[in-house]
Amino acid sequence: MKITENVHALKHHFQIPVSPELKVDRFVYSYIVFGKQGLYLVDAGVAASGSVIFDYIIQNDRSVDEVKLLLLTHSHPDHIGSAQQIKATSGCDIIAHPEEKEWIEDIQKQHAERPVPGFDTLVAGGVKVDGPAEDGKVLDLEEEIRARIMHTPGHSKGSISFFFENEGVLITGDCVLLPGQFPIYDDVAAGAASVKKLRQLPDLNVLLSAWDEPRAGDEALQKIDQSLDYLAKIRKTIEEIEHVRELDQTELCRRVIAGMGLPASAANPLVGRALFLNAQRIGMK
């Protein structure tokens, strides 16, 4: 899907096996920036996404070996799934935040510390990170393609967003959490600060969030505002639960999900882990 003159979006569908009886349908976006001198990718989808990305490149009369750089917004499986294949096939460099490096290179460590149902089906393998993504650094990829790196923690410690200044395109990974989406956010307070930071960007024309459809103009700003409201709702829901620090992860997750009016399928271990971390940070009652 062509978004702007240079930026294209690819939607990757996959399933998470929450239990033997239940599989949750999910999707995630990755992006290709078409330059005159090369191709630049943002995120790598899941393990099966590599062939989709390669096919799209070829369909647009370009070659996979033109891929110069893969920018990773963070280390979670639906964003690094085909990174190993992309790097092996194209020889591109990979950039990620230092806080995410270990989990990108050592996926078994990531799986042990943050279990995700179906993890082995989502990630093809670990991959070496070639360089750090430094907050505020501007990547001059080509004469008319410039990307500013923005450290936007919350969903994870090292989550980053990329603002392609020439076209006003903001790619946020999972930073902009929208109403109804699973509250998989390790630090809601940090996340709210990150979203506020994005809200101040001048000349923002297009918002590209991994869990949402592309948004342009006033709608992009509206989605950012909705994210701030939703993050505030998560925090408020946790704060209003009595004796929250005495609850185990499963019961806490069940109560928060119910309090937010989310479907029962949202009460899974991954969401439970995130809510438990936030309950400990909030330190209420």
BELMODA-V836285 format. One record per pair of residues at least 24 apart in sequence whose C-alpha atoms are under 7 Angstrom apart, sorted by the first residue. I is the first residue (numbers start at 1). GAP is how many residues later the second one is. If there is no record, write none. Layout:
i | gap
I | GAP
I | GAP
//
This chain:
i | gap
6 | 27
6 | 28
6 | 29
7 | 24
7 | 25
7 | 26
7 | 27
8 | 24
8 | 25
12 | 33
12 | 37
16 | 101
16 | 102
17 | 100
17 | 101
18 | 99
18 | 250
27 | 184
28 | 50
28 | 182
28 | 183
29 | 181
29 | 182
38 | 28
38 | 29
38 | 30
39 | 27
39 | 28
39 | 29
40 | 27
40 | 28
40 | 29
40 | 30
41 | 28
41 | 29
41 | 30
42 | 28
42 | 29
42 | 30
43 | 27
43 | 28
43 | 29
43 | 30
43 | 36
43 | 37
44 | 35
44 | 36
44 | 37
44 | 38
44 | 39
45 | 33
45 | 34
45 | 35
45 | 36
45 | 37
46 | 31
46 | 32
46 | 33
46 | 34
46 | 35
46 | 36
46 | 76
46 | 77
47 | 34
47 | 35
47 | 74
47 | 75
47 | 76
47 | 77
48 | 34
49 | 33
50 | 32
50 | 35
50 | 36
64 | 26
65 | 25
67 | 25
68 | 24
68 | 25
69 | 24
69 | 25
70 | 24
70 | 25
71 | 24
71 | 25
72 | 24
73 | 86
73 | 87
73 | 88
73 | 100
74 | 26
74 | 84
74 | 85
74 | 86
75 | 25
75 | 28
75 | 29
77 | 42
77 | 45
77 | 46
78 | 44
80 | 43
81 | 41
81 | 42
81 | 43
82 | 41
82 | 42
83 | 44
84 | 40
84 | 41
84 | 42
84 | 43
93 | 37
94 | 35
94 | 36
94 | 37
95 | 34
95 | 35
95 | 36
95 | 37
95 | 38
96 | 33
96 | 35
96 | 36
96 | 37
97 | 35
97 | 36
97 | 37
97 | 61
98 | 34
98 | 60
99 | 58
99 | 59
100 | 58
101 | 28
105 | 24
116 | 154
152 | 42
153 | 37
153 | 38
153 | 41
154 | 31
154 | 32
154 | 33
154 | 34
154 | 36
154 | 37
155 | 29
155 | 30
155 | 31
155 | 32
155 | 36
156 | 29
156 | 30
168 | 35
168 | 36
168 | 37
168 | 38
169 | 35
169 | 36
169 | 37
169 | 38
170 | 36
170 | 37
170 | 38
171 | 36
171 | 37
171 | 38
172 | 36
172 | 37
173 | 36
173 | 37
174 | 35
174 | 36
174 | 37
176 | 33
176 | 48
176 | 51
177 | 50
178 | 48
178 | 49
178 | 52
179 | 47
179 | 48
179 | 51
180 | 82
182 | 84
182 | 89
183 | 88
184 | 86
184 | 87
184 | 90
185 | 89
186 | 88
186 | 91
186 | 92
187 | 91
188 | 43
188 | 47
188 | 90
192 | 36
192 | 39
195 | 29
195 | 33
199 | 25
238 | 41
239 | 45
242 | 43
243 | 42
244 | 35
244 | 40
244 | 41
245 | 34
245 | 35
249 | 24
249 | 27
//
